Amino acid sequence: MKVRVKDMPVRHNGKRYKKNEELVIDQKHFNDKLFVCLDSAKKDKQSIKK
């Protein structure tokens, strides 16, 4: 899933991503405190789970 880093820099697969950088991660690694989901289909599925 495609995501954008929110405020705090994060490290994923050995690379550091700063605020507002975009990357592709597995859905199992998604954390809504760290990322903004850019895939609308994935957002809809997550809202159904909650």
Long-range contacts (C-beta under 8 A, 24 or more apart in sequence): 1-25, 1-26, 1-27, 1-30, 1-37, 1-38, 1-39, 1-42, 2-37, 2-38, 2-39, 3-30, 3-35, 3-36, 3-37, 3-38, 4-35, 4-36, 4-38, 5-34, 5-35, 6-33, 6-34, 6-35, 6-36, 8-34, 10-34, 10-35
